[in-house]
Amino acid sequence: MDERPKSKGEAVIEQIMDDLDPTSDRYQVLATAKSFKSSWVALGEKLLEVKRSGR
């Protein structure tokens, strides 16, 4: 997958996660939320590529 800069939201989530036990429920929820958010950003980027290329 392409490397891209982190969004502000992803950075905030990671900052909160740094203070949590990785085995905690809260950490797991934040990890899932971060993954979900980044997947939507990636989808938006791909859709923009398609629109720009006219494919």
C-alpha positions as CSV (number, residue, x, y, z in Angstrom):
1,M,0.0,0.0,0.0
2,D,1.2,3.6,-0.7
3,E,2.7,5.5,2.2
4,R,0.9,8.7,2.9
5,P,1.1,11.3,5.6
6,K,-1.1,10.7,8.7
7,S,-4.2,12.8,9.1
8,K,-4.6,15.0,12.1
9,G,-7.2,12.6,13.5
10,E,-4.9,9.6,13.1
11,A,-2.1,11.4,14.9
12,V,-4.5,12.3,17.8
13,I,-5.6,8.7,18.1
14,E,-2.0,7.5,18.1
15,Q,-1.2,10.0,20.8
16,I,-4.0,8.7,23.0
17,M,-3.0,5.1,22.3
18,D,0.6,5.8,23.5
19,D,-0.7,6.1,27.0
20,L,-2.8,3.0,27.0
21,D,-2.1,-0.7,27.6
22,P,-2.2,-2.4,24.2
23,T,-4.3,-5.2,25.7
24,S,-7.0,-2.9,27.0
25,D,-10.4,-2.6,25.4
26,R,-10.0,1.1,24.9
27,Y,-6.7,0.6,23.0
28,Q,-8.3,-2.0,20.8
29,V,-11.3,0.3,20.1
30,L,-9.0,3.2,19.1
31,A,-6.8,0.9,16.9
32,T,-10.0,-0.2,15.1
33,A,-11.2,3.4,14.7
34,K,-7.8,4.5,13.4
35,S,-7.8,1.6,10.8
36,F,-11.4,2.5,9.8
37,K,-10.5,6.2,9.4
38,S,-7.4,5.5,7.4
39,S,-9.3,3.2,5.1
40,W,-11.8,6.0,4.3
41,V,-8.9,8.4,3.6
42,A,-7.3,5.8,1.3
43,L,-10.7,5.2,-0.5
44,G,-11.1,9.0,-1.0
45,E,-7.6,9.2,-2.5
46,K,-8.3,6.4,-4.9
47,L,-11.7,7.8,-5.9
48,L,-10.0,11.2,-6.6
49,E,-7.4,9.4,-8.8
50,V,-10.2,7.7,-10.8
51,K,-12.0,11.0,-11.2
52,R,-8.9,12.9,-12.4
53,S,-7.9,10.2,-14.8
54,G,-11.4,9.8,-16.3
55,R,-11.4,6.0,-15.9
